[in-house]
Amino acid sequence: MSHLMNTYGRQPITFTHGEGVWLYDAAGNKYLDALSGVAVNGLGHAHPKLVKAIQNQVAKMIHVSNIYGIAEQEALADELAEISGMDKVFFCNSGCEANEAAIKLARLYGHNKGIENPEIIVMERSFHGRTMATLSATGNRKAQAGFEPLVSGFVRVPYDDLEAVKQVASRKNNVVAILVEPVQGEGGIHIPADLAAYFKGLRQICDDNGWLLMLDEVQSGIGRTGTWFAFQHAGIIPDVMSLAKGLGSGVPIGACVAKGIAAETFVPGKHGSTFGGNPLASTAGLTTLNVIKEEKLRENAMKMGDLIREAFKVEFAHTKGVVVVRNAGLMIGIELVRPCSDLVKIALENKLLINVTAEKVVRLLPPLVINEAEAKELVIRLSGLIKQFLAAPIEIKLDAKHHEKATW
Ligand SMILES: *Cc1c(COP(=O)(O)O)cnc(C)c1O
């Protein structure tokens, strides 16, 4: 019997090591990793420059407290400010913590303005994490069920709907911020119909009302959509941005990045973290950003993402059951007409690592280093499996869980 808590529906596989886009099991089988540990291993596995930088840092010093200066953390903050056009960074250890920092920052910003009961606008179908505040901000009833009472102070509106946000603005005077993903990841790879117009619109509403525009780029950031951050497709700059996943290439690190008044809101005693931005994690972050720059991985993500989407469209031109293939760089979703979580296991049996989210969406988040040959192999292997899956008769599942529907 395993002594691990039963929190994950795990696949029956254990890997021993990896190289680039490939992972290996103990029997020496080779798997094409099209998930990157859920958007974490952007540099692929065992990137030599990252391995060397981490080894060097471990030999010097892994951790010192944030009550001392940390040169590696300063350097990473400088770099993040430079590539985002923003001002200041708070470091933590994960995506939910980065969002917790953003939520606390927004509330403090509100209280500083004399708003007693500040509220934050959040989206339907969103995902912001599993801690109490971020779970409450998340737009998924299934994830929230059983954990009530939820944290109050969130107003929910439909995604990609500026009118809904304007209506909240006209009816409430205690809103302090909007928290939104530029591309919804867990929700099913949803990209606003006109991403630039939507985020320009949100920027304008925030400016008009004195709200903070807070973007959750935990999944979409760090080169994944072809720019450092997805907001850069819209030509705006947010007040607050949360990062994690790809930032440390697997060494846990999260960041809450802020600009202008939001960058000056926290003062000593208001927030903190023991591990946040320690020398090891900061070195991993800094090296990740350097490699993305040196190896032109943003450009590669854009190119490979479009190549993969177009190749799937050709493969599925005559396939009934594929609703749509959509992507923003290497955030790729293939929406099917019916639930397809079984595809994860089928793909695994065929030495391919993928994910299914929102029941019907095959989600691909390959490493940013994926090359053309690997991208084509991914498309050929996966499109074959999806065609077979769609051609097979539908299994009637009596398991009640399969019929449980989220209300949001
Ligand atoms: C994964 C994710 C989170 C949560 O990150 P953790 O590191 O698991 O806490 C938050 N927001 C988005 C958009 C994510 O994709």
The ligand as a Tripos MOL2 file, in Angstrom:
@<TRIPOS>MOLECULE
LIG
   15    15     1     0     0
SMALL
NO_CHARGES

@<TRIPOS>ATOM
      1 C1         -0.8160   25.7830  -12.5890 C.3       1 LIG1
      2 C2         -1.4760   27.0830  -12.4520 C.ar      1 LIG1
      3 C3         -1.6070   27.7000  -11.1960 C.ar      1 LIG1
      4 C4         -1.1900   27.0390   -9.9150 C.3       1 LIG1
      5 O1          0.1850   26.8290   -9.8390 O.3       1 LIG1
      6 P1          0.7870   25.8880   -8.6800 P.3       1 LIG1
      7 O2          2.2650   26.0420   -8.8460 O.co2     1 LIG1
      8 O3          0.3090   24.4970   -8.9530 O.co2     1 LIG1
      9 O4          0.2930   26.4130   -7.4010 O.co2     1 LIG1
     10 C5         -2.1720   28.9600  -11.1620 C.ar      1 LIG1
     11 N1         -2.6010   29.5760  -12.2630 N.ar      1 LIG1
     12 C6         -2.4870   29.0130  -13.4800 C.ar      1 LIG1
     13 C7         -2.9650   29.7600  -14.6870 C.3       1 LIG1
     14 C8         -1.9360   27.7420  -13.6180 C.ar      1 LIG1
     15 O5         -1.8670   27.1780  -14.8220 O.3       1 LIG1
@<TRIPOS>BOND
     1     1     2 1
     2     2     3 ar
     3     2    14 ar
     4     3     4 1
     5     3    10 ar
     6     4     5 1
     7     5     6 1
     8     6     7 2
     9     6     8 1
    10     6     9 1
    11    10    11 ar
    12    11    12 ar
    13    12    13 1
    14    12    14 ar
    15    14    15 1
@<TRIPOS>SUBSTRUCTURE
     1 LIG1         1 GROUP 0 **** ****
